[in-house]
């Protein structure tokens, strides 16, 4: 148990967050990158990134995020 607490303490010190929150942030970032640059169906992207559902990803919806991002890039 001591090793686990030591690891957690070092992880938080190095990243500023817990391992669970860090992992979720990495998964969300991966999903956003695919939304911004790819054409995969929005229903599949969060699941492929390890998130439970598209709703888990963000608000606004993944489709709205993709539209907004593409409009900014085109404009």
mmCIF file of the N, C-alpha and C atoms, coordinates in Angstrom:
data_MODEL
# 
_entry.id   MODEL 
# 
loop_
_atom_site.group_PDB 
_atom_site.id 
_atom_site.type_symbol 
_atom_site.label_atom_id 
_atom_site.label_alt_id 
_atom_site.label_comp_id 
_atom_site.label_asym_id 
_atom_site.label_entity_id 
_atom_site.label_seq_id 
_atom_site.pdbx_PDB_ins_code 
_atom_site.Cartn_x 
_atom_site.Cartn_y 
_atom_site.Cartn_z 
_atom_site.occupancy 
_atom_site.B_iso_or_equiv 
_atom_site.pdbx_formal_charge 
_atom_site.auth_seq_id 
_atom_site.auth_comp_id 
_atom_site.auth_asym_id 
_atom_site.auth_atom_id 
_atom_site.pdbx_PDB_model_num 
ATOM 1   N N  . UNK A 1 1  ? 0.825   -1.201 0.000   1.00 0.00 ? 1  UNK A N  1 
ATOM 2   C CA . UNK A 1 1  ? 0.000   0.000  0.000   1.00 0.00 ? 1  UNK A CA 1 
ATOM 3   C C  . UNK A 1 1  ? 0.864   1.257  0.000   1.00 0.00 ? 1  UNK A C  1 
ATOM 4   N N  . UNK A 1 2  ? 1.996   1.216  0.666   1.00 0.00 ? 2  UNK A N  1 
ATOM 5   C CA . UNK A 1 2  ? 2.870   2.384  0.721   1.00 0.00 ? 2  UNK A CA 1 
ATOM 6   C C  . UNK A 1 2  ? 3.375   2.744  -0.665  1.00 0.00 ? 2  UNK A C  1 
ATOM 7   N N  . UNK A 1 3  ? 3.736   1.738  -1.467  1.00 0.00 ? 3  UNK A N  1 
ATOM 8   C CA . UNK A 1 3  ? 4.218   2.007  -2.821  1.00 0.00 ? 3  UNK A CA 1 
ATOM 9   C C  . UNK A 1 3  ? 3.132   2.677  -3.662  1.00 0.00 ? 3  UNK A C  1 
ATOM 10  N N  . UNK A 1 4  ? 1.906   2.248  -3.492  1.00 0.00 ? 4  UNK A N  1 
ATOM 11  C CA . UNK A 1 4  ? 0.809   2.848  -4.245  1.00 0.00 ? 4  UNK A CA 1 
ATOM 12  C C  . UNK A 1 4  ? 0.618   4.314  -3.851  1.00 0.00 ? 4  UNK A C  1 
ATOM 13  N N  . UNK A 1 5  ? 0.662   4.607  -2.579  1.00 0.00 ? 5  UNK A N  1 
ATOM 14  C CA . UNK A 1 5  ? 0.519   6.007  -2.131  1.00 0.00 ? 5  UNK A CA 1 
ATOM 15  C C  . UNK A 1 5  ? 1.689   6.858  -2.616  1.00 0.00 ? 5  UNK A C  1 
ATOM 16  N N  . UNK A 1 6  ? 2.884   6.273  -2.595  1.00 0.00 ? 6  UNK A N  1 
ATOM 17  C CA . UNK A 1 6  ? 4.064   7.000  -3.071  1.00 0.00 ? 6  UNK A CA 1 
ATOM 18  C C  . UNK A 1 6  ? 3.932   7.303  -4.557  1.00 0.00 ? 6  UNK A C  1 
ATOM 19  N N  . UNK A 1 7  ? 3.514   6.304  -5.322  1.00 0.00 ? 7  UNK A N  1 
ATOM 20  C CA . UNK A 1 7  ? 3.314   6.497  -6.764  1.00 0.00 ? 7  UNK A CA 1 
ATOM 21  C C  . UNK A 1 7  ? 2.285   7.595  -7.016  1.00 0.00 ? 7  UNK A C  1 
ATOM 22  N N  . UNK A 1 8  ? 1.168   7.516  -6.315  1.00 0.00 ? 8  UNK A N  1 
ATOM 23  C CA . UNK A 1 8  ? 0.108   8.509  -6.488  1.00 0.00 ? 8  UNK A CA 1 
ATOM 24  C C  . UNK A 1 8  ? 0.618   9.905  -6.152  1.00 0.00 ? 8  UNK A C  1 
ATOM 25  N N  . UNK A 1 9  ? 1.330   10.034 -5.072  1.00 0.00 ? 9  UNK A N  1 
ATOM 26  C CA . UNK A 1 9  ? 1.870   11.343 -4.678  1.00 0.00 ? 9  UNK A CA 1 
ATOM 27  C C  . UNK A 1 9  ? 2.810   11.893 -5.754  1.00 0.00 ? 9  UNK A C  1 
ATOM 28  N N  . UNK A 1 10 ? 3.690   11.043 -6.277  1.00 0.00 ? 10 UNK A N  1 
ATOM 29  C CA . UNK A 1 10 ? 4.624   11.480 -7.329  1.00 0.00 ? 10 UNK A CA 1 
ATOM 30  C C  . UNK A 1 10 ? 3.884   11.813 -8.626  1.00 0.00 ? 10 UNK A C  1 
ATOM 31  N N  . UNK A 1 11 ? 2.880   11.018 -8.952  1.00 0.00 ? 11 UNK A N  1 
ATOM 32  C CA . UNK A 1 11 ? 2.099   11.268 -10.159 1.00 0.00 ? 11 UNK A CA 1 
ATOM 33  C C  . UNK A 1 11 ? 1.409   12.625 -10.081 1.00 0.00 ? 11 UNK A C  1 
ATOM 34  N N  . UNK A 1 12 ? 0.754   12.887 -8.969  1.00 0.00 ? 12 UNK A N  1 
ATOM 35  C CA . UNK A 1 12 ? 0.052   14.160 -8.783  1.00 0.00 ? 12 UNK A CA 1 
ATOM 36  C C  . UNK A 1 12 ? 1.052   15.318 -8.827  1.00 0.00 ? 12 UNK A C  1 
ATOM 37  N N  . UNK A 1 13 ? 2.203   15.150 -8.217  1.00 0.00 ? 13 UNK A N  1 
ATOM 38  C CA . UNK A 1 13 ? 3.222   16.203 -8.230  1.00 0.00 ? 13 UNK A CA 1 
ATOM 39  C C  . UNK A 1 13 ? 3.711   16.478 -9.658  1.00 0.00 ? 13 UNK A C  1 
ATOM 40  N N  . UNK A 1 14 ? 3.868   15.423 -10.441 1.00 0.00 ? 14 UNK A N  1 
ATOM 41  C CA . UNK A 1 14 ? 4.396   15.573 -11.802 1.00 0.00 ? 14 UNK A CA 1 
ATOM 42  C C  . UNK A 1 14 ? 3.356   16.098 -12.788 1.00 0.00 ? 14 UNK A C  1 
ATOM 43  N N  . UNK A 1 15 ? 2.085   15.708 -12.600 1.00 0.00 ? 15 UNK A N  1 
ATOM 44  C CA . UNK A 1 15 ? 1.075   16.056 -13.597 1.00 0.00 ? 15 UNK A CA 1 
ATOM 45  C C  . UNK A 1 15 ? 0.068   17.092 -13.118 1.00 0.00 ? 15 UNK A C  1 
ATOM 46  N N  . UNK A 1 16 ? -0.033  17.254 -11.806 1.00 0.00 ? 16 UNK A N  1 
ATOM 47  C CA . UNK A 1 16 ? -1.003  18.194 -11.266 1.00 0.00 ? 16 UNK A CA 1 
ATOM 48  C C  . UNK A 1 16 ? -2.404  17.622 -11.136 1.00 0.00 ? 16 UNK A C  1 
ATOM 49  N N  . UNK A 1 17 ? -2.549  16.322 -11.366 1.00 0.00 ? 17 UNK A N  1 
ATOM 50  C CA . UNK A 1 17 ? -3.862  15.687 -11.303 1.00 0.00 ? 17 UNK A CA 1 
ATOM 51  C C  . UNK A 1 17 ? -3.713  14.220 -10.933 1.00 0.00 ? 17 UNK A C  1 
ATOM 52  N N  . UNK A 1 18 ? -4.827  13.570 -10.693 1.00 0.00 ? 18 UNK A N  1 
ATOM 53  C CA . UNK A 1 18 ? -4.804  12.148 -10.356 1.00 0.00 ? 18 UNK A CA 1 
ATOM 54  C C  . UNK A 1 18 ? -4.684  11.313 -11.634 1.00 0.00 ? 18 UNK A C  1 
ATOM 55  N N  . UNK A 1 19 ? -4.272  10.056 -11.512 1.00 0.00 ? 19 UNK A N  1 
ATOM 56  C CA . UNK A 1 19 ? -4.176  9.208  -12.702 1.00 0.00 ? 19 UNK A CA 1 
ATOM 57  C C  . UNK A 1 19 ? -5.501  9.064  -13.446 1.00 0.00 ? 19 UNK A C  1 
ATOM 58  N N  . UNK A 1 20 ? -6.605  8.937  -12.739 1.00 0.00 ? 20 UNK A N  1 
ATOM 59  C CA . UNK A 1 20 ? -7.907  8.805  -13.397 1.00 0.00 ? 20 UNK A CA 1 
ATOM 60  C C  . UNK A 1 20 ? -8.285  10.037 -14.199 1.00 0.00 ? 20 UNK A C  1 
ATOM 61  N N  . UNK A 1 21 ? -8.107  11.204 -13.604 1.00 0.00 ? 21 UNK A N  1 
ATOM 62  C CA . UNK A 1 21 ? -8.429  12.447 -14.314 1.00 0.00 ? 21 UNK A CA 1 
ATOM 63  C C  . UNK A 1 21 ? -7.482  12.662 -15.486 1.00 0.00 ? 21 UNK A C  1 
ATOM 64  N N  . UNK A 1 22 ? -6.204  12.306 -15.315 1.00 0.00 ? 22 UNK A N  1 
ATOM 65  C CA . UNK A 1 22 ? -5.232  12.443 -16.398 1.00 0.00 ? 22 UNK A CA 1 
ATOM 66  C C  . UNK A 1 22 ? -5.630  11.568 -17.579 1.00 0.00 ? 22 UNK A C  1 
ATOM 67  N N  . UNK A 1 23 ? -6.027  10.320 -17.288 1.00 0.00 ? 23 UNK A N  1 
ATOM 68  C CA . UNK A 1 23 ? -6.413  9.396  -18.347 1.00 0.00 ? 23 UNK A CA 1 
ATOM 69  C C  . UNK A 1 23 ? -7.642  9.897  -19.102 1.00 0.00 ? 23 UNK A C  1 
ATOM 70  N N  . UNK A 1 24 ? -8.624  10.391 -18.391 1.00 0.00 ? 24 UNK A N  1 
ATOM 71  C CA . UNK A 1 24 ? -9.818  10.934 -19.050 1.00 0.00 ? 24 UNK A CA 1 
ATOM 72  C C  . UNK A 1 24 ? -9.438  12.113 -19.939 1.00 0.00 ? 24 UNK A C  1 
ATOM 73  N N  . UNK A 1 25 ? -8.582  13.000 -19.446 1.00 0.00 ? 25 UNK A N  1 
ATOM 74  C CA . UNK A 1 25 ? -8.152  14.155 -20.249 1.00 0.00 ? 25 UNK A CA 1 
ATOM 75  C C  . UNK A 1 25 ? -7.441  13.705 -21.520 1.00 0.00 ? 25 UNK A C  1 
ATOM 76  N N  . UNK A 1 26 ? -6.606  12.658 -21.431 1.00 0.00 ? 26 UNK A N  1 
ATOM 77  C CA . UNK A 1 26 ? -5.911  12.142 -22.606 1.00 0.00 ? 26 UNK A CA 1 
ATOM 78  C C  . UNK A 1 26 ? -6.896  11.564 -23.613 1.00 0.00 ? 26 UNK A C  1 
ATOM 79  N N  . UNK A 1 27 ? -7.907  10.852 -23.117 1.00 0.00 ? 27 UNK A N  1 
ATOM 80  C CA . UNK A 1 27 ? -8.909  10.265 -24.000 1.00 0.00 ? 27 UNK A CA 1 
ATOM 81  C C  . UNK A 1 27 ? -9.744  11.343 -24.677 1.00 0.00 ? 27 UNK A C  1 
ATOM 82  N N  . UNK A 1 28 ? -10.136 12.350 -23.931 1.00 0.00 ? 28 UNK A N  1 
ATOM 83  C CA . UNK A 1 28 ? -10.908 13.458 -24.515 1.00 0.00 ? 28 UNK A CA 1 
ATOM 84  C C  . UNK A 1 28 ? -10.077 14.163 -25.568 1.00 0.00 ? 28 UNK A C  1 
ATOM 85  N N  . UNK A 1 29 ? -8.801  14.435 -25.282 1.00 0.00 ? 29 UNK A N  1 
ATOM 86  C CA . UNK A 1 29 ? -7.945  15.115 -26.257 1.00 0.00 ? 29 UNK A CA 1 
ATOM 87  C C  . UNK A 1 29 ? -7.795  14.286 -27.528 1.00 0.00 ? 29 UNK A C  1 
ATOM 88  N N  . UNK A 1 30 ? -7.633  12.984 -27.391 1.00 0.00 ? 30 UNK A N  1 
ATOM 89  C CA . UNK A 1 30 ? -7.530  12.114 -28.575 1.00 0.00 ? 30 UNK A CA 1 
ATOM 90  C C  . UNK A 1 30 ? -8.814  12.174 -29.392 1.00 0.00 ? 30 UNK A C  1 
ATOM 91  N N  . UNK A 1 31 ? -9.947  12.136 -28.719 1.00 0.00 ? 31 UNK A N  1 
ATOM 92  C CA . UNK A 1 31 ? -11.226 12.208 -29.425 1.00 0.00 ? 31 UNK A CA 1 
ATOM 93  C C  . UNK A 1 31 ? -11.392 13.553 -30.121 1.00 0.00 ? 31 UNK A C  1 
ATOM 94  N N  . UNK A 1 32 ? -11.012 14.629 -29.459 1.00 0.00 ? 32 UNK A N  1 
ATOM 95  C CA . UNK A 1 32 ? -11.135 15.959 -30.076 1.00 0.00 ? 32 UNK A CA 1 
ATOM 96  C C  . UNK A 1 32 ? -10.248 16.084 -31.308 1.00 0.00 ? 32 UNK A C  1 
ATOM 97  N N  . UNK A 1 33 ? -9.060  15.525 -31.242 1.00 0.00 ? 33 UNK A N  1 
ATOM 98  C CA . UNK A 1 33 ? -8.157  15.576 -32.400 1.00 0.00 ? 33 UNK A CA 1 
ATOM 99  C C  . UNK A 1 33 ? -8.784  14.875 -33.594 1.00 0.00 ? 33 UNK A C  1 
ATOM 100 N N  . UNK A 1 34 ? -9.411  13.731 -33.375 1.00 0.00 ? 34 UNK A N  1 
ATOM 101 C CA . UNK A 1 34 ? -10.065 13.017 -34.474 1.00 0.00 ? 34 UNK A CA 1 
ATOM 102 C C  . UNK A 1 34 ? -11.276 13.810 -34.963 1.00 0.00 ? 34 UNK A C  1 
ATOM 103 N N  . UNK A 1 35 ? -12.025 14.420 -34.066 1.00 0.00 ? 35 UNK A N  1 
ATOM 104 C CA . UNK A 1 35 ? -13.161 15.253 -34.485 1.00 0.00 ? 35 UNK A CA 1 
ATOM 105 C C  . UNK A 1 35 ? -12.689 16.414 -35.354 1.00 0.00 ? 35 UNK A C  1 
ATOM 106 N N  . UNK A 1 36 ? -11.557 17.005 -34.978 1.00 0.00 ? 36 UNK A N  1 
ATOM 107 C CA . UNK A 1 36 ? -11.051 18.172 -35.699 1.00 0.00 ? 36 UNK A CA 1 
ATOM 108 C C  . UNK A 1 36 ? -10.460 17.816 -37.055 1.00 0.00 ? 36 UNK A C  1 
ATOM 109 N N  . UNK A 1 37 ? -9.876  16.645 -37.170 1.00 0.00 ? 37 UNK A N  1 
ATOM 110 C CA . UNK A 1 37 ? -9.108  16.340 -38.380 1.00 0.00 ? 37 UNK A CA 1 
ATOM 111 C C  . UNK A 1 37 ? -9.653  15.196 -39.208 1.00 0.00 ? 37 UNK A C  1 
ATOM 112 N N  . UNK A 1 38 ? -10.564 14.412 -38.663 1.00 0.00 ? 38 UNK A N  1 
ATOM 113 C CA . UNK A 1 38 ? -11.028 13.224 -39.371 1.00 0.00 ? 38 UNK A CA 1 
ATOM 114 C C  . UNK A 1 38 ? -12.480 13.309 -39.773 1.00 0.00 ? 38 UNK A C  1 
ATOM 115 N N  . UNK A 1 39 ? -12.928 12.260 -40.414 1.00 0.00 ? 39 UNK A N  1 
ATOM 116 C CA . UNK A 1 39 ? -14.311 12.179 -40.873 1.00 0.00 ? 39 UNK A CA 1 
ATOM 117 C C  . UNK A 1 39 ? -15.037 10.966 -40.306 1.00 0.00 ? 39 UNK A C  1 
ATOM 118 N N  . UNK A 1 40 ? -14.469 10.342 -39.287 1.00 0.00 ? 40 UNK A N  1 
ATOM 119 C CA . UNK A 1 40 ? -15.121 9.187  -38.673 1.00 0.00 ? 40 UNK A CA 1 
ATOM 120 C C  . UNK A 1 40 ? -16.471 9.608  -38.100 1.00 0.00 ? 40 UNK A C  1 
ATOM 121 N N  . UNK A 1 41 ? -17.439 8.726  -38.088 1.00 0.00 ? 41 UNK A N  1 
ATOM 122 C CA . UNK A 1 41 ? -18.738 9.062  -37.499 1.00 0.00 ? 41 UNK A CA 1 
ATOM 123 C C  . UNK A 1 41 ? -18.578 9.476  -36.035 1.00 0.00 ? 41 UNK A C  1 
ATOM 124 N N  . UNK A 1 42 ? -19.241 10.555 -35.652 1.00 0.00 ? 42 UNK A N  1 
ATOM 125 C CA . UNK A 1 42 ? -19.070 11.084 -34.295 1.00 0.00 ? 42 UNK A CA 1 
ATOM 126 C C  . UNK A 1 42 ? -19.490 10.083 -33.228 1.00 0.00 ? 42 UNK A C  1 
ATOM 127 N N  . UNK A 1 43 ? -20.353 9.162  -33.550 1.00 0.00 ? 43 UNK A N  1 
ATOM 128 C CA . UNK A 1 43 ? -20.788 8.166  -32.575 1.00 0.00 ? 43 UNK A CA 1 
ATOM 129 C C  . UNK A 1 43 ? -19.655 7.192  -32.240 1.00 0.00 ? 43 UNK A C  1 
ATOM 130 N N  . UNK A 1 44 ? -18.718 7.004  -33.158 1.00 0.00 ? 44 UNK A N  1 
ATOM 131 C CA . UNK A 1 44 ? -17.645 6.033  -32.964 1.00 0.00 ? 44 UNK A CA 1 
ATOM 132 C C  . UNK A 1 44 ? -16.407 6.618  -32.296 1.00 0.00 ? 44 UNK A C  1 
ATOM 133 N N  . UNK A 1 45 ? -16.188 7.905  -32.430 1.00 0.00 ? 45 UNK A N  1 
ATOM 134 C CA . UNK A 1 45 ? -14.938 8.514  -31.970 1.00 0.00 ? 45 UNK A CA 1 
ATOM 135 C C  . UNK A 1 45 ? -14.737 8.390  -30.460 1.00 0.00 ? 45 UNK A C  1 
ATOM 136 N N  . UNK A 1 46 ? -15.682 8.811  -29.634 1.00 0.00 ? 46 UNK A N  1 
ATOM 137 C CA . UNK A 1 46 ? -15.438 8.701  -28.187 1.00 0.00 ? 46 UNK A CA 1 
ATOM 138 C C  . UNK A 1 46 ? -15.246 7.257  -27.728 1.00 0.00 ? 46 UNK A C  1 
ATOM 139 N N  . UNK A 1 47 ? -15.997 6.346  -28.307 1.00 0.00 ? 47 UNK A N  1 
ATOM 140 C CA . UNK A 1 47 ? -15.871 4.945  -27.925 1.00 0.00 ? 47 UNK A CA 1 
ATOM 141 C C  . UNK A 1 47 ? -14.484 4.417  -28.303 1.00 0.00 ? 47 UNK A C  1 
ATOM 142 N N  . UNK A 1 48 ? -13.990 4.792  -29.488 1.00 0.00 ? 48 UNK A N  1 
ATOM 143 C CA . UNK A 1 48 ? -12.653 4.380  -29.909 1.00 0.00 ? 48 UNK A CA 1 
ATOM 144 C C  . UNK A 1 48 ? -11.578 4.979  -29.011 1.00 0.00 ? 48 UNK A C  1 
ATOM 145 N N  . UNK A 1 49 ? -11.844 6.145  -28.428 1.00 0.00 ? 49 UNK A N  1 
ATOM 146 C CA . UNK A 1 49 ? -10.886 6.798  -27.533 1.00 0.00 ? 49 UNK A CA 1 
ATOM 147 C C  . UNK A 1 49 ? -10.985 6.269  -26.104 1.00 0.00 ? 49 UNK A C  1 
ATOM 148 N N  . UNK A 1 50 ? -11.913 5.345  -25.871 1.00 0.00 ? 50 UNK A N  1 
ATOM 149 C CA . UNK A 1 50 ? -12.029 4.750  -24.555 1.00 0.00 ? 50 UNK A CA 1 
ATOM 150 C C  . UNK A 1 50 ? -13.065 5.391  -23.658 1.00 0.00 ? 50 UNK A C  1 
ATOM 151 N N  . UNK A 1 51 ? -13.887 6.263  -24.216 1.00 0.00 ? 51 UNK A N  1 
ATOM 152 C CA . UNK A 1 51 ? -14.967 6.883  -23.451 1.00 0.00 ? 51 UNK A CA 1 
ATOM 153 C C  . UNK A 1 51 ? -16.233 6.071  -23.660 1.00 0.00 ? 51 UNK A C  1 
ATOM 154 N N  . UNK A 1 52 ? -17.133 6.149  -22.726 1.00 0.00 ? 52 UNK A N  1 
ATOM 155 C CA . UNK A 1 52 ? -18.323 5.284  -22.769 1.00 0.00 ? 52 UNK A CA 1 
ATOM 156 C C  . UNK A 1 52 ? -19.263 5.621  -23.916 1.00 0.00 ? 52 UNK A C  1 
ATOM 157 N N  . UNK A 1 53 ? -19.573 6.897  -24.109 1.00 0.00 ? 53 UNK A N  1 
ATOM 158 C CA . UNK A 1 53 ? -20.549 7.315  -25.120 1.00 0.00 ? 53 UNK A CA 1 
ATOM 159 C C  . UNK A 1 53 ? -20.167 8.676  -25.663 1.00 0.00 ? 53 UNK A C  1 
ATOM 160 N N  . UNK A 1 54 ? -20.725 9.075  -26.804 1.00 0.00 ? 54 UNK A N  1 
ATOM 161 C CA . UNK A 1 54 ? -20.470 10.430 -27.305 1.00 0.00 ? 54 UNK A CA 1 
ATOM 162 C C  . UNK A 1 54 ? -20.890 11.515 -26.317 1.00 0.00 ? 54 UNK A C  1 
ATOM 163 N N  . UNK A 1 55 ? -21.914 11.264 -25.520 1.00 0.00 ? 55 UNK A N  1 
ATOM 164 C CA . UNK A 1 55 ? -22.365 12.257 -24.549 1.00 0.00 ? 55 UNK A CA 1 
ATOM 165 C C  . UNK A 1 55 ? -21.287 12.514 -23.504 1.00 0.00 ? 55 UNK A C  1 
ATOM 166 N N  . UNK A 1 56 ? -20.489 11.500 -23.198 1.00 0.00 ? 56 UNK A N  1 
ATOM 167 C CA . UNK A 1 56 ? -19.415 11.626 -22.226 1.00 0.00 ? 56 UNK A CA 1 
ATOM 168 C C  . UNK A 1 56 ? -18.388 12.645 -22.681 1.00 0.00 ? 56 UNK A C  1 
ATOM 169 N N  . UNK A 1 57 ? -18.251 12.808 -23.963 1.00 0.00 ? 57 UNK A N  1 
ATOM 170 C CA . UNK A 1 57 ? -17.156 13.587 -24.534 1.00 0.00 ? 57 UNK A CA 1 
ATOM 171 C C  . UNK A 1 57 ? -17.195 15.053 -24.159 1.00 0.00 ? 57 UNK A C  1 
ATOM 172 N N  . UNK A 1 58 ? -18.225 15.756 -24.506 1.00 0.00 ? 58 UNK A N  1 
ATOM 173 C CA . UNK A 1 58 ? -18.243 17.182 -24.276 1.00 0.00 ? 58 UNK A CA 1 
ATOM 174 C C  . UNK A 1 58 ? -19.618 17.763 -24.513 1.00 0.00 ? 58 UNK A C  1 
ATOM 175 N N  . UNK A 1 59 ? -19.746 18.964 -24.091 1.00 0.00 ? 59 UNK A N  1 
ATOM 176 C CA . UNK A 1 59 ? -20.933 19.747 -24.402 1.00 0.00 ? 59 UNK A CA 1 
ATOM 177 C C  . UNK A 1 59 ? -20.413 21.034 -25.005 1.00 0.00 ? 59 UNK A C  1 
ATOM 178 N N  . UNK A 1 60 ? -20.732 21.411 -26.197 1.00 0.00 ? 60 UNK A N  1 
ATOM 179 C CA . UNK A 1 60 ? -21.802 20.914 -27.052 1.00 0.00 ? 60 UNK A CA 1 
ATOM 180 C C  . UNK A 1 60 ? -21.518 19.507 -27.569 1.00 0.00 ? 60 UNK A C  1 
ATOM 181 N N  . UNK A 1 61 ? -22.454 19.005 -28.319 1.00 0.00 ? 61 UNK A N  1 
ATOM 182 C CA . UNK A 1 61 ? -22.343 17.650 -28.846 1.00 0.00 ? 61 UNK A CA 1 
ATOM 183 C C  . UNK A 1 61 ? -21.117 17.513 -29.746 1.00 0.00 ? 61 UNK A C  1 
ATOM 184 N N  . UNK A 1 62 ? -20.641 16.289 -29.949 1.00 0.00 ? 62 UNK A N  1 
ATOM 185 C CA . UNK A 1 62 ? -19.513 16.092 -30.851 1.00 0.00 ? 62 UNK A CA 1 
ATOM 186 C C  . UNK A 1 62 ? -19.776 16.634 -32.259 1.00 0.00 ? 62 UNK A C  1 
ATOM 187 N N  . UNK A 1 63 ? -20.991 16.482 -32.762 1.00 0.00 ? 63 UNK A N  1 
ATOM 188 C CA . UNK A 1 63 ? -21.308 17.017 -34.103 1.00 0.00 ? 63 UNK A CA 1 
ATOM 189 C C  . UNK A 1 63 ? -21.211 18.526 -34.132 1.00 0.00 ? 63 UNK A C  1 
ATOM 190 N N  . UNK A 1 64 ? -21.735 19.180 -33.118 1.00 0.00 ? 64 UNK A N  1 
ATOM 191 C CA . UNK A 1 64 ? -21.666 20.647 -33.052 1.00 0.00 ? 64 UNK A CA 1 
ATOM 192 C C  . UNK A 1 64 ? -20.224 21.112 -32.897 1.00 0.00 ? 64 UNK A C  1 
ATOM 193 N N  . UNK A 1 65 ? -19.434 20.403 -32.102 1.00 0.00 ? 65 UNK A N  1 
ATOM 194 C CA . UNK A 1 65 ? -18.021 20.752 -31.944 1.00 0.00 ? 65 UNK A CA 1 
ATOM 195 C C  . UNK A 1 65 ? -17.306 20.663 -33.287 1.00 0.00 ? 65 UNK A C  1 
ATOM 196 N N  . UNK A 1 66 ? -17.536 19.578 -34.019 1.00 0.00 ? 66 UNK A N  1 
ATOM 197 C CA . UNK A 1 66 ? -16.882 19.395 -35.315 1.00 0.00 ? 66 UNK A CA 1 
ATOM 198 C C  . UNK A 1 66 ? -17.267 20.522 -36.270 1.00 0.00 ? 66 UNK A C  1 
ATOM 199 N N  . UNK A 1 67 ? -18.554 20.866 -36.335 1.00 0.00 ? 67 UNK A N  1 
ATOM 200 C CA . UNK A 1 67 ? -19.002 21.954 -37.216 1.00 0.00 ? 67 UNK A CA 1 
ATOM 201 C C  . UNK A 1 67 ? -18.327 23.270 -36.843 1.00 0.00 ? 67 UNK A C  1 
ATOM 202 N N  . UNK A 1 68 ? -18.311 23.582 -35.558 1.00 0.00 ? 68 UNK A N  1 
ATOM 203 C CA . UNK A 1 68 ? -17.707 24.834 -35.106 1.00 0.00 ? 68 UNK A CA 1 
ATOM 204 C C  . UNK A 1 68 ? -16.226 24.880 -35.440 1.00 0.00 ? 68 UNK A C  1 
ATOM 205 N N  . UNK A 1 69 ? -15.517 23.786 -35.176 1.00 0.00 ? 69 UNK A N  1 
ATOM 206 C CA . UNK A 1 69 ? -14.095 23.749 -35.453 1.00 0.00 ? 69 UNK A CA 1 
ATOM 207 C C  . UNK A 1 69 ? -13.816 23.913 -36.936 1.00 0.00 ? 69 UNK A C  1 
ATOM 208 N N  . UNK A 1 70 ? -14.584 23.249 -37.761 1.00 0.00 ? 70 UNK A N  1 
ATOM 209 C CA . UNK A 1 70 ? -14.371 23.339 -39.210 1.00 0.00 ? 70 UNK A CA 1 
ATOM 210 C C  . UNK A 1 70 ? -14.724 24.716 -39.744 1.00 0.00 ? 70 UNK A C  1 
ATOM 211 N N  . UNK A 1 71 ? -15.750 25.348 -39.182 1.00 0.00 ? 71 UNK A N  1 
ATOM 212 C CA . UNK A 1 71 ? -16.114 26.709 -39.598 1.00 0.00 ? 71 UNK A CA 1 
ATOM 213 C C  . UNK A 1 71 ? -14.988 27.674 -39.262 1.00 0.00 ? 71 UNK A C  1 
ATOM 214 N N  . UNK A 1 72 ? -14.394 27.549 -38.093 1.00 0.00 ? 72 UNK A N  1 
ATOM 215 C CA . UNK A 1 72 ? -13.286 28.423 -37.697 1.00 0.00 ? 72 UNK A CA 1 
ATOM 216 C C  . UNK A 1 72 ? -12.090 28.220 -38.608 1.00 0.00 ? 72 UNK A C  1 
ATOM 217 N N  . UNK A 1 73 ? -11.807 26.950 -38.922 1.00 0.00 ? 73 UNK A N  1 
ATOM 218 C CA . UNK A 1 73 ? -10.646 26.645 -39.763 1.00 0.00 ? 73 UNK A CA 1 
ATOM 219 C C  . UNK A 1 73 ? -10.862 27.145 -41.187 1.00 0.00 ? 73 UNK A C  1 
ATOM 220 N N  . UNK A 1 74 ? -12.106 27.071 -41.681 1.00 0.00 ? 74 UNK A N  1 
ATOM 221 C CA . UNK A 1 74 ? -12.403 27.494 -43.056 1.00 0.00 ? 74 UNK A CA 1 
ATOM 222 C C  . UNK A 1 74 ? -12.463 29.018 -43.166 1.00 0.00 ? 74 UNK A C  1 
ATOM 223 N N  . UNK A 1 75 ? -12.848 29.654 -42.089 1.00 0.00 ? 75 UNK A N  1 
ATOM 224 C CA . UNK A 1 75 ? -13.071 31.107 -42.106 1.00 0.00 ? 75 UNK A CA 1 
ATOM 225 C C  . UNK A 1 75 ? -11.867 31.864 -41.890 1.00 0.00 ? 75 UNK A C  1 
# 
